[in-house]
Amino acid sequence: MNLTVLGSTGSIGTQTLDVARERGWTVGVLAAGRNLELLAQQVAEWQPAVVSVDNSVYAQALARFSVQFPDIKIIADPTEAATLPANVVVNAMSGLPGLAPTRAALEAGRAVALATKEAMVTAADLIWAAAARGGGRVVPIDSEHTGVYQCLTGEALSDVAEVILTASGGPFRDGPDDLSGVTPQQALKHPSWSMGQKITIDSATLMNKGLEVMECASLYGLPLSQVGVVVHPQSLMHAAVRFRDGSLKAQFGPADMRLAIAYAIDAAPDGMTRPGDVRAARRGTEVGGHLGWPLRGTWEFREPDHARFPCLGLAYRAGEAGGLLPAALNAADEVAVPAFLAGQIGFTDIPRLIERVLDETPAGVLTWDTLEQAQTWATARAHELVKGGLNR
Ligand SMILES: NC(=O)c1ccc[n+]([C@@H]2O[C@H](COP(=O)([O-])OP(=O)(O)OC[C@H]3O[C@@H](n4cnc5c(N)ncnc54)[C@H](OP(=O)(O)O)[C@@H]3O)[C@@H](O)[C@H]2O)c1
């Protein structure tokens, strides 16, 4: 197996390389942003043919890497990197910059193990059209979505009554009732998972679960009304599918992203070409441990608290409206989270800001052009609201 890893220096990217090391896979292309220290170590270990870096550090990377690694081609273009030959392209770039590489990889016929949830959240129809045009395939990387994939394998979508995604509930699931004074340090203490900063804050607001609900509906061709959320603090059950005959199939596993990453890469070469086109995957060997058997302890399942975590409801609202609202929601969140981390807005301002942007987003038909315009508009509007203390 030869991989391209986009976002190799991030949380999912480094765990992808852990899996590749355990499995004995090779890595032909690495793409990162600005963390040249870590990237240099990765290049020394994996000896890829091509390395991409963020434009802002290209000159620095060229000066440094072309001496250290004279045979390696250095570019500043993750989209080009995504199209290069590979058995699987792992896209672990965070946020909107990950969209163009996803599109390009699928149009080039690549099998994509997709962590960048923003692609399916904001542009599902366009992403599936790109896959259809180029012959690309998709398997998601996320514990919940690979969980759903496993539950749906061998089943007919018409038999599905509901898909259920679990949420740990984040650091504030048991309080305080008033979240207006919580600090970034408190919000970054995730109870179950170790992840990048953006997704950790999204887990604390439940926006991450909202994005996952939208992503799930887009991946498996289901209406949002058939995608539910349950809070499960133990983070051992990742997803379940309830069928029309009354039975329930659930997927359990340790809270370790390496399992979801390995499963997605194993499954990607035979992955989905259209929503819900789930094929049986050939599983590889164990990575990162397994759940002990017999299972012990108490497992809880509760309804999410929509009043304390309004981001979840906002995501359902944007997903149901469709068009450009999911892109506006995502862009507003991408401004709100760093603003909260920088102390510019409070925790409860995050949903307030997103709601304001959603209220003002013009209706429109989704195309690559309108998507970009909507993102640019929503980003600018969210920055204005941050600057104006949400009063403008
Ligand atoms: N973390 C998890 O457990 C988890 C679970 C499920 C889904 N996801 C999803 O996976 C995605 C990645 O999450 P993460 O937590 O791994 O994020 P992260 O730790 O912030 O990593 C983001 C990666 O993107 C890279 N990047 C930034 N600009 C780039 C560019 N121009 N070209 C190529 N790479 C660039 C960063 O590079 P530098 O650091 O070098 O700047 C970094 O390697 C997100 O969409 C997230 O929602 C994450």
Ligand as a Chemical Component Dictionary entry (heavy atoms), coordinates in Angstrom:
data_LIG
# 
_chem_comp.id                   LIG 
_chem_comp.type                 NON-POLYMER 
_chem_comp.pdbx_formal_charge   0 
_chem_comp.three_letter_code    LIG 
# 
loop_
_chem_comp_atom.comp_id 
_chem_comp_atom.atom_id 
_chem_comp_atom.alt_atom_id 
_chem_comp_atom.type_symbol 
_chem_comp_atom.charge 
_chem_comp_atom.model_Cartn_x 
_chem_comp_atom.model_Cartn_y 
_chem_comp_atom.model_Cartn_z 
_chem_comp_atom.pdbx_ordinal 
LIG N1  N1  N 0  -8.335  14.768 15.327 1  
LIG C1  C1  C 0  -9.259  13.831 15.296 2  
LIG O1  O1  O 0  -9.280  12.931 16.127 3  
LIG C2  C2  C 0  -10.306 13.864 14.215 4  
LIG C3  C3  C 0  -11.331 12.908 14.246 5  
LIG C4  C4  C 0  -12.249 12.900 13.216 6  
LIG C5  C5  C 0  -12.181 13.827 12.180 7  
LIG N2  N2  N 1  -11.207 14.761 12.197 8  
LIG C6  C6  C 0  -11.169 15.745 11.110 9  
LIG O2  O2  O 0  -9.917  15.604 10.456 10 
LIG C7  C7  C 0  -9.475  16.869 9.966  11 
LIG C8  C8  C 0  -8.089  17.133 10.543 12 
LIG O3  O3  O 0  -8.212  17.240 11.956 13 
LIG P1  P1  P 0  -6.943  17.293 12.924 14 
LIG O4  O4  O 0  -7.502  17.277 14.292 15 
LIG O5  O5  O -1 -5.942  16.256 12.506 16 
LIG O6  O6  O 0  -6.383  18.757 12.578 17 
LIG P2  P2  P 0  -4.982  19.404 12.947 18 
LIG O7  O7  O 0  -4.304  18.640 14.015 19 
LIG O8  O8  O 0  -5.232  20.850 13.113 20 
LIG O9  O9  O 0  -4.132  19.181 11.582 21 
LIG C9  C9  C 0  -4.395  19.891 10.399 22 
LIG C10 C10 C 0  -3.327  19.542 9.381  23 
LIG O10 O10 O 0  -3.574  20.311 8.178  24 
LIG C11 C11 C 0  -2.314  20.818 7.776  25 
LIG N3  N3  N 0  -2.386  21.930 6.845  26 
LIG C12 C12 C 0  -2.694  23.238 7.062  27 
LIG N4  N4  N 0  -2.536  23.948 5.904  28 
LIG C13 C13 C 0  -2.135  23.053 4.960  29 
LIG C14 C14 C 0  -1.790  23.146 3.581  30 
LIG N5  N5  N 0  -1.814  24.312 2.922  31 
LIG N6  N6  N 0  -1.425  22.025 2.913  32 
LIG C15 C15 C 0  -1.399  20.833 3.541  33 
LIG N7  N7  N 0  -1.679  20.680 4.860  34 
LIG C16 C16 C 0  -2.048  21.775 5.546  35 
LIG C17 C17 C 0  -1.630  21.185 9.078  36 
LIG O11 O11 O 0  -0.254  21.425 8.862  37 
LIG P3  P3  P 0  0.702   22.272 9.880  38 
LIG O12 O12 O 0  0.385   21.788 11.263 39 
LIG O13 O13 O 0  2.079   21.843 9.395  40 
LIG O14 O14 O 0  0.455   23.720 9.668  41 
LIG C18 C18 C 0  -1.899  19.894 9.829  42 
LIG O15 O15 O 0  -1.029  18.890 9.390  43 
LIG C19 C19 C 0  -10.522 17.884 10.404 44 
LIG O16 O16 O 0  -11.419 18.095 9.359  45 
LIG C20 C20 C 0  -11.237 17.186 11.564 46 
LIG O17 O17 O 0  -12.575 17.608 11.722 47 
LIG C21 C21 C 0  -10.272 14.793 13.182 48 
# 
loop_
_chem_comp_bond.comp_id 
_chem_comp_bond.atom_id_1 
_chem_comp_bond.atom_id_2 
_chem_comp_bond.value_order 
_chem_comp_bond.pdbx_ordinal 
LIG N1  C1  SING 1  
LIG C1  O1  DOUB 2  
LIG C1  C2  SING 3  
LIG C2  C3  SING 4  
LIG C2  C21 DOUB 5  
LIG C3  C4  DOUB 6  
LIG C4  C5  SING 7  
LIG C5  N2  DOUB 8  
LIG N2  C6  SING 9  
LIG N2  C21 SING 10 
LIG C6  O2  SING 11 
LIG C6  C20 SING 12 
LIG O2  C7  SING 13 
LIG C7  C8  SING 14 
LIG C7  C19 SING 15 
LIG C8  O3  SING 16 
LIG O3  P1  SING 17 
LIG P1  O4  DOUB 18 
LIG P1  O5  SING 19 
LIG P1  O6  SING 20 
LIG O6  P2  SING 21 
LIG P2  O7  DOUB 22 
LIG P2  O8  SING 23 
LIG P2  O9  SING 24 
LIG O9  C9  SING 25 
LIG C9  C10 SING 26 
LIG C10 O10 SING 27 
LIG C10 C18 SING 28 
LIG O10 C11 SING 29 
LIG C11 N3  SING 30 
LIG C11 C17 SING 31 
LIG N3  C12 SING 32 
LIG N3  C16 SING 33 
LIG C12 N4  DOUB 34 
LIG N4  C13 SING 35 
LIG C13 C14 SING 36 
LIG C13 C16 DOUB 37 
LIG C14 N5  SING 38 
LIG C14 N6  DOUB 39 
LIG N6  C15 SING 40 
LIG C15 N7  DOUB 41 
LIG N7  C16 SING 42 
LIG C17 O11 SING 43 
LIG C17 C18 SING 44 
LIG O11 P3  SING 45 
LIG P3  O12 DOUB 46 
LIG P3  O13 SING 47 
LIG P3  O14 SING 48 
LIG C18 O15 SING 49 
LIG C19 O16 SING 50 
LIG C19 C20 SING 51 
LIG C20 O17 SING 52 
# 
